[in-house]
């Protein structure tokens, strides 16, 4: 992950919280006026969806890194050392041969926590837009809807320098290993897809920066 500049994000968040009360339509304001937000230590959402979408379903497939996985990552060239340590990386996270993650720099990362909890998150791509992401509770089929306020798109709140992909075996008995990664393909350019790895199925995720969350009254 690319280091976030907290002071810039928090200044944007302050403006957002003021703008929420000014820009929402009256009917929205009635629904939102009881919601308060608090700043949090920066977290990251791994999201799936069309970049142009302002809402959708499938948030049950989204994850959350509560701690920046970049500084706790392991370089691809150090994969043998990671294996020799029993698969335990910095911070005591555990490497999973059947489900592992890479960032744009060529760092093997810990998995995010799944699923993303229902709630309201203040999200940004650390560009022009900071807004509210609402993740709804699962319905009877286990599907979670999501929506962004202010007509923001998923692209608007995606941190473009951060690239992230999940690698799993392409089939039964397939060898899907960081040892198969072409390390010369890194660093991956902003907006580009992550490299294909022999023996692996790949899923690219958008990375959203989380700078605040909604809190209930009394918390």
TAQUIFEN-V406037 format. One record per helix or strand. SS is the DSSP state (hx for helix, st for strand). FROM is the first residue (numbers start at 1). TO is the last residue. If there is no record, write none. Layout:
ss=[SS:SS]
from=[FROM:FROM]
to=[TO:TO]
This chain:
ss=[hx:hx:st:st:hx:st:st:hx:st:hx:st:st:st:st:st:st:st:st:st:hx:hx:st]
from=[6:26:36:55:59:63:74:76:88:90:94:100:107:113:119:130:145:158:164:178:183:200]
to=[23:32:47:57:61:65:75:84:88:92:94:103:109:113:124:135:148:158:169:180:185:215]
